[in-house]
Amino acid sequence: MLMTLGLFVFSINTLSYQDLQRTTSWRHNSQNRIGNSPSYQYLGPGEDRKTISGWQAPELAGDKLSLDTLRAMANTGEPYVMVDGKGFVHGLWIIKQITDSRTLFYPNGDARRIEFSIELTKVDDRQISQVSLINNVLSILA
């Protein structure tokens, strides 16, 4: 297991990524001043984003329906807990965008190679109630 996002497990049998990129920003407000360079005031943390990308060959490893599962999760609009393979909890993340590109087609139209990119954004852990998390788990299991 590489990582989990909610109940979705990133692994060789589902969706194995080759690249994990993280971008963290901080907010600074600028105030223009006459005759001087602008002054800045620190406003706090900005967005924390992760981009997971890679490719899969469904005939060898991975499930071609994994991206559809992640799209269904994104359609709920709910944040999901991210836990890495070592058990470290990274907090709550929302799925902002999923992009895939399919190439090397069989005569029936199935792709031999699927490249993907998944953009995630961290949300404030205090924005979600435990009741919502439990309801999401129950709805997925039902």
N, C-alpha and C positions, 0 to 999 in steps of 0.2 A: 504494500500500500504506500503510495506516494503522499496522498493527502485526502482528506474528506471535506466536502462542502455540504453541510446539512447531512442528509443520508446518502449522498452520492459519493462513491469511492473512486478516486483516480488511481487506476492500477493498470497493469498490462492487459488484464481481461476486459476492462471497460474503456478507459481513455487515458493513455499514458502521454504526458507532456515532456517535451525536451527543453523548454525554456520557461523560466519564471522570472519576470521582470517586475521590480517594485519601484514606484515613483511616489515620493512623499514631498508635500509642499507646506509652506508656512505663509500666513497672511500678514502683509505689511501694508498699511495705508500710507499714501504719500500726500504731503501738503506742499504745494508750490510756495516759494518765498522769493521776494523781489531781491535781485542782486546776489542770491545764494543758490546753491543746489537745493533740491527738495529735501524736506525732513521726512523721516519715516517713523511710524508708530507700529510696534508689533501688536497684532490683534489676536494671535493665537494660531493653533495648528490649522492647516488647510486640509485638502484631500489626501488620502492615502490610497493609492491605486496599485493593483497587481494585474499584470497581463500574463496569462498562461497560453503558451502556444506550442505547437508540435504537429505531428502528422501520425496517421495510422494507416495500416494496410489491413482492412477487415478480414481478408482471407488468411492472414497470418496471426494477427493478434488484435484485440480490441473489438468492441461492439459498435457497429455503425449506427445503432439507435441511441448511443450515449449522448450525442449532441442534441437529439430530440428530447431526451430526458432533461437535460440542462435547460433547454428552451422552455419546457413546461414549468420548470422551477422558476425561471425568470418571469414567466407570465403571471405568477402569483404576486410579484412585487414585494415579496417578503425577504428579509435578510436571513442568511444562513450562517451557522457557526463553522469556522474554518479550523481544522485541526491537522497538523502535519504528521508525517509518518513516525515522528519521535514522540508524539503525544502532546506537543505544545499547542495550546489553544491561542489562535491569532485573533479572536474576536468575531464580530458579526460583519458579514460582507453581502453586498447585493450584486447581482449579475447585471451589468450595464449593457453589454453587447456581446454577441457571439457571431463570428465570421467563419465560414468554411469555404474551401475551394476543393473541388473534386476533379481528379485527372486520371488518365490511363484507364479508359473505359473498356469493359467487356462488351461483346456484341449485344447483350441484353440491356445495356445502359448502366449497370452497376459500376461504381468507381473502384479501382484497385488501390488508389491512394487518396486520402482525405487529409488536407491540411486545415488546421483550425487555429483560432485565436479567441480567447475568452477574456473580456475585460471586467474586472471586479473593482468595487469601491467599498472601502470600510465605512461603516456607519457607527454612530455613537452607541455603545453597548447599553446605554440607559434608555434608548428610544424604543426598545422592544420589551414587551412583558413576557414573563414565563408562560402565561396562559396562552398567548399567541404561538409560542414555540411548541407547546404541547398539542395544541389544536392542529398545527401543521403536521406534526409527526403522526397524529391519529388519522388525519385525512389521507396521508400518503399510504399508511398501512391498511386503510379500509378498502 
